[in-house]
Amino acid sequence: MNSDLQPIIIGVGQEVWRERDVSRTPVDALQAVATKALSDTGSEQALAAIDRIVHVPFLMNQVPGFVEAMPVNPGAALAERLGISAAQFTSDVGGNLPQQLLNEFARRLTRGDGDVVLLCGVELLATFLGAVRGGEGFPDWATGQEDTAMQVGETPVMTAATEQAHGLYEPINAYPLFESAQAHARGLSSEEHQALLGKLVSGMSRVAADNPYAWKNEGLSPQEVLSTDGGNRMISHPYTKVMNAVLAVDQAAAVVLTTVGKARELNIDPERWIYLRGAAAAHDSWYLGQRMKLSESPALKAACHGALSQSGLDVEDLTHFDLYSCFPSAVQAGCDALGLAPDDPRGVTVTGGLSLFGGPGNNYSLHGIASMVDRLRETPGGAGLVWANGGYLTKHAVGVYAREPGDSPWEPGDDEMLQAAIDALPLVELVDEAEGGFLLEAHTVTYAKEGPTRAIALGKLADGRRCAAVSDDSNVLQALVSGSYVDQLAQVSHEDGLNRFRLLDPLSQDRVLKD
């Protein structure tokens, strides 16, 4: 491929607003970061060259009653504000979207479909929810523009009916399940596992403390991460509040994407260029309960390998990472996919992560990309990897970025081939109703402010099928909080529309095994 068609980022912009202001609309916020990103290009010609505006969809579009308050087509409203004519695009839902959309439009640019892309996103959830909770009602942020944005991609439902019924539609319940499976796969004791979590989140918090765009500029010690003092209550075992993504933030980001040839035409200083060296995407089984191993993600591993292979770089060549960090289990899945230690001295984030930097809905990884560009511009010979994740460790998009173009012309990767290999993997049958022996594979305990409320587990039945199950027994809750029961036998029965499980003493386990 002609080197002039290699995709590059030429401008980035980010903003955070820590004071609530209902008069600041999403379009105002998008205009602010778009203007910043365009200024960052250093070219007065960049604005007029934009012919594609890609908007990462609002998280509130998924909430009935909230969506009516939001702009229907923010891309059209932004184009009007900027005084340009540009086609508008958007997508459905998922934290994978910033990188997924960047990958998609990089491919389009290399095919001659467009010249300059403005990719942008915003969430003003702190202001919106603050206004609602304060009795002010919904902010009036609708713009009245007709929805002419073209849809890019779609996602089917990502939870089975039985997963929904047992509480696994909530990420705060699903990701701790992965955590228990990962800890067991690593052979960690409860104490070792807690130490890993404290150290991991503490290291990320130090990055957030130095990031001017972070929602919370707060460095935490491992002990502070793990402690439930000061309002850092347990949400779902083993996660304290600070280990969970914070969604109530007001943040926006924008990226300007083009090709080498167009950047030269616009007189963009090559020192501003950051090359997209590799790009790949894949998804695991839509239902997490069908996956063979709950401790790993084959699709994430394939996407990382595909992007790195395309880039001509190895993990050892990378100087920076931004691994999706909605919960610690996601970070560990990213580390495992890359063969990276969670405490690698290069770090796992360039922002500070979703729990302290902030998790602005679908748009977090656009901040990760913008921050990566800033870091690489300061790192001669630097290269970095951004992984964006959607669903329940379900949808994965990976980008590899570098200061240098590499030795080989950039060629788009083959995501269809990657996905075909993932789709060919065997799946576990997930059943709605279960009876008998139940070998625990993953578990968590959910909390209310007053304490633990319910245990949720996934496990195998005697015939190899899998089910989800719950328990409200206080003895079960205490046992699962005190230690790991992964790979231990329990008993499950179907009662009142749910699978309910109880733990067994060693003699009872022997009887169940004999039966």
N, C-alpha and C positions, 0 to 999 in steps of 0.2 A: 504494500500500500504506500502511496505517496506520503512522505513525512509531513507535508503541509496539512494533511488531514488528521494528524494526531490530536486527540482532544486534550485541552488544557483548561485549567482554572486561571482566570486573570483578575478576579476581584472577589472579595468576601466582605460581609458586614454582619455585625451582631449588635443586639441591644438587650438590656434588662431594665425593667422599670419596677422598683421596689415599693413605690407609693401607688396605691390604687387611685385610678382616675377614670370614671365611666365616660368622660368626654373623649378619651383616647380610644379610637375605634381600631378594629383589626386592620382596616385599610390604611389608617394613619401609621400604624406600626410597620406595616409592610413597606410603605413609602419611605419611612425612616431608614430601614435596613437596606432597601434597594438603592437609595441615594448614597448610602455609605459604601456599598459594594461597588457601585459605579465610580465613585470617587477613588476607590482603592485601585481601580485599573490604571489610573493616571492618564486616561485618554478622554478628551472631550467628545470624541466621535463614538464612544461605546454606546451611549444611550440610544442614539438614532439607529444603531446597527441591530438592536434587539428585535428579533422577529418571533420569539417564542417566550411566553411566560408560563412557567410550570408552578402550580401552587400545591403545596403539601396540605391535604385536607384538614380541617379543624376536627379535633377530637369531639367537640360538642355537636358535630353533625350526626354522631351516633346516639345522641340522647334525645328522645322524643320530648317536645316541649321547649328544648333549648335551641334546636336548629332554626326555629323560626326567627330567632333574634339575630342570626348570623348573616353576613353577606352571602348571597346565593352564588355569585361569581366574583370573588375578590380579584382574580386576575384581570378581568375586564375593568373593574373599578381602578385598579392600580395602573393599568395602561392609560386610562383616561387622565389620572393624576400626573403621570410622567409625560403625557403629551405624545404618546407613540401609538402605532398600530402594530399589534402583535397577536398571533394566534394564542389561545389560552388552553391549557391542559391541566388536568388534575387526576386523582385516583381514588381508591376506596378507603381503606383503613390499614394501619399497621406501622409500627416503628421502623420497619425495613424500608419504608418508602423514600426517604431522602436519598439514600444510596442507590436504591433500585431505580428511581427516576433519573438520577444523574447517569447511571450506567446506560439506561435506555436512550436518553437524549444524546449521550456521547456517541452511541452507535448511529443514531440518526444523522448527526452532524457529519460523521465520516462517510455517510452515503450521499451527502450533499443535500440532506433534508434540513434546511435551516442554516443560519449563520452564527447567531449569538443567542444563547438561552439564559434567561433569568429564572433561577430556581429559588423559591422563597417560601417561608412558612412562619406562622405566628400562633401563639396561644396566649390569651389574656384571661386565663382561668382564675387567677387570684382576684382580679377585679370583678369578673362576672359572678363568681361564687360569693365573694364578699358582699356584692350588691344584693344578691338574692337572700343571703342569710341575714343581712342587715335590714331587710324589709323594704329595700328601695325598688324591688322588682327587677325585671330583666332589662339590661341596657338595650337601647334601641340602636343596634349596629347594622341592621339590614340596609342595603344600598339601592335595591330596586332594579339592579341590572338583570337583564335576561340571562339565563344560564346557557351560555354558548360554549362553555369549556368542554373540550373533548376528553373522554374518559380513557385512561391508560391502565389496562389490566383489571382484574377482578379476583376476589377471594371467596371461596365457598365458606359455609359455616364451619367453624373450627372446634366445636365441641359436640360430642354425641349427646343424645338425650339423657343417657345414664350419667354422663359426666356433669351435665347441667344439674341434674337432680341431686347429686352428691356434692355440689359446691365447687366443682373444678372449672366453672366458667370464670371465676374470679382469679386474676393473676396472683393475688396475695395468698391464695391457697395452692395454686398449681406449682409455682416456682419453689416453695419450700419442699414439695415432694421430690423435685429433682435434687434438691440439696441433700436430702437423706440418702438417696440412691448414690450420689457422687461420693459422699463421705464413706459409705460402705465400700464402694469400689476402690477407694484409696486406702482402705484398711485403717481409717482413723478412729481413735477413741473419741469419746465425747469431749474430753479436755483438749485433745489435739485439734479437733474440728472447730471448737470455739476459738482457739488461738489463731487458726487460719483465717476465720471470719473477721476477727478483731483486727488482725494485721492488714488484711486486704482492704477493708473499708477505711481504716485509718490512713493508709497510704494514699487512697483516692481523695480523702478529705484534705490532705495537704496540698494537692493540686488545686482543689476548689478554693482553698484559702488564698491562693495567689492569683486567681482568675478574676479579673474585673467584671466579667459577664456572668459569674456564678450567682445563683440565688442566695446561697449562704456562703459567706467567706469565713469558714470555720474549720480549723484543723482539730481533729479529735485523736486522742490516744486510743490504742486498742481497748484499754479498760473502759473508756467512755463510750466506745461503740457498743460494747457488750452490756454495760450497766443499764438497768431499768430506772435509774434515778433521773430526776429532772425532766419528767415527761417522756423519756425515751422508753415507753412501755413496749411490751411484747405485742406483736401484731399476729404473726403465725410462726410457731416454733420452727427453726431457731432464730427467727428474724425480729430484732428490735426495730423500732420505728425508723431509725436512721439507716437501716439496711433496705428500706423500701423506697421506690421512686416517689418523689414529691411532684404531684401534678398541678397543684395550685400555684402556678408561677405566671409571670408576665414576661415573656421572652420572645424574641424574633430573630431570624437569621436569613441571609440571602447569599447566593453564590452566582457568579457570572461565568458561564462555560462557553468556550468556543474552540476553534482549531488553531494550530500553529500558523497556517496560511492567513487566516482572517486576523489573527493578532498582529501579524506583521503589517497587514493592510491598514489596521487601526493605529499603528505606531505604538503598540504596547511594549513597554520596556521588557525585554526577556528576563530580567531579574524578578519580574512579577509572576512569571509563568510557573505553574506547578502542573506537572504532567500526570495524567491518569494513565498509569502504566499497566494496570490490570483491573478487570471488572468481571464479577461472576455472581450468580444468584441461583438458589435452589431452595426447595422446601421439603421438610419431613412430612410424615403422615399428618393429615389434617387433624386427626384425633390423637392426642398424646397417649391415650390408653391403648392404642394399637402398636406402639413402637416396641421393637424387640428389647432394647435396653433403655431404661429410664435415666441412665447416668450419662448418656452421650447423644450427640447429634450427627448422624452420618451426612446429612445435607449440609450442615455448617462446615464440616471437614472438607467435603467436596468443593464447596464454594471457595473456601480459603485456598485450597490446593489449586483450583482453577485460576483464581486471580493471580496468585503468586507465579504459577507456571507461565501465564501470559505476560507477566511483568518482567520475567527474566531474573527475578530476585528470589532469594531464600529468606527464611525467617531471620537468619543470622545477619542479613544485610539491612534489616529494618532498624531504624533509630527511634521510632515512635509507634504507639498503638492507641486506638480508641475502640475498646471492646464494649459492646452494649452492656449496660450495667443497671437494668431495671431492678435486679436482685443479684446477690452474690453468686447464685447458681449459674446465672447467665455468663458472668465473667469467667467462671471456672470452665464452663463449656467452651468458651472461646479460647481459653488457654489450652485446654485439652486438644482442641481441633488443630491448634498451631504447634503443639509440643512445647508450649511456653510455661514456665513456672509462674504461679500466681504472684510470687515476690520477685520476679525478674527485675533487675535494677533499671531497665528502660521504662518500667511502669506499664500500666494497662489502660490509662486514660490520659487525654490531653485537655479534658474539660474539668474533671473532678467527679464525673459520674452523675447518674440521674437522681441519686438521693441527696446530693449536696449542691452540685451545679444546678440541678433542676431537670425535670422530665416534662418538657412542654409537649405533651400529647404525642402525636405522630412525628413531631418535628425535631426531637432531640438530636438525631444523628446529623442533621444539617449544621447544627452547632459543632458537632464533632468534626465534620469536614472543614468548616471554616476555621476552627482552631488548629486543625492539622495543617492547613495551608499556612497559617501564621507561624507555626512551629518550624515547618520545613523551610520557609524563607529565611529563617534565622540559623539554619543548620546546613552548612556546605556539605554537599554529597548526601544529604539526608533522604530518607524514604520512610513512609509510614503506611499502616493498614488501618482502615476503618471498617468495622463490622456493624451493620444495622440489623435489628431483629424485630420481627412482628409475631403476634400471637403468643403461643406458649412454647418458646423455642421452636417455632414452626417455620417462619419465613425468614430467609437469610440473604442479605445482599452485602457484598464485600467489594471494597475499592482499595487499590494499592496506588499510592501517590509518591512522586519523587521530584527532586530538584532537577535531575538530569533525564533526558529523553530515552536513554537506553541504546543498545547497539542495533536492535532490530526494529523495523517499521511496526507500528501498532496495528494489530489485527483484532477485530472483535472476537471474543470468546464464544464458545458454543454451549449456552445454557441448556438447550434442549437435550444435548447429549448427557450433560451432568444430571439433569432431572430424570432422564430415562434410566440411568443406573440406580438412582435412588428409588424410583418407582418399582424397580425389579426386586427390591429387597423384600424378604418375607415379613408379614405382619402378624401380630397376635390377635386372635378373635376376642372382641370385647363383648361381654354378655350383660344383659340388663338385670337378670335375677340369678342369684347364686345361693347354693347350700353346700355345707361340708367344710373340708379342710381348706385353709386359705393361707398360702405362703406369702408373707408380706414382702413387697419389693420396694415400697416407698411409703412414707407417712409424714403427717404433720399434725399439729394441734392448733386450732384457731383460738383467738383470745378476744374477749370484750374487755372493757376497762376494769371490770371487777375480777378478771382472771380467765383461765382456760374454759372453753365452752364446748368444743367438739373436736374429735379426732377424725381425720380423713385419711384413707389409705387406698393404695392400689396393690393388687396381689394376684397370684396365680392359683387357680383351682387344680384339683388332682388331674384333670384331663388336659392341662396346659392352657386353657382359656384364662382370660383375665377379667376381673371385675373391680369396680370401685365400691367402697364400703365406708360406713361411718360408725362412730361410737360416742355416746354421751356419758358413758360410765366414768365416774371420777377416778377410779382406780386405773383404768386404761389411760386416761389423760395424764395422770401423774407418771405412769410407767413410761409413756412415750416421750414425755418431757425430760425424764431422768436419763434416758439412754436410747440407743438404737435397737429396734426390733426388726430391722431389715434382715431377711433370710430366716426369720423364725416363723413357726407355724401357729396360726390362729384358727378360730372357727367362725364361719360366716353363715348367716341365715337371712332370708328375705322377709321383712316385716313392715307392714304399713307403707308399702311402695318404695322402701329403701333396703339396700343390703346393709346389715348391721354385723359388726364383728366383735369378738371378745378374745382376749389373750388367754393362752393356755399355760398351765404349769407343765413341767417336763413329763410327768406321768401321763397327763392328758394328751400331750403331743404324741407320745408313743402309741397311745390307743388310737388316735386319729390316723396315724401313719399305717397301723396294722389294718384298720378298717378300709 
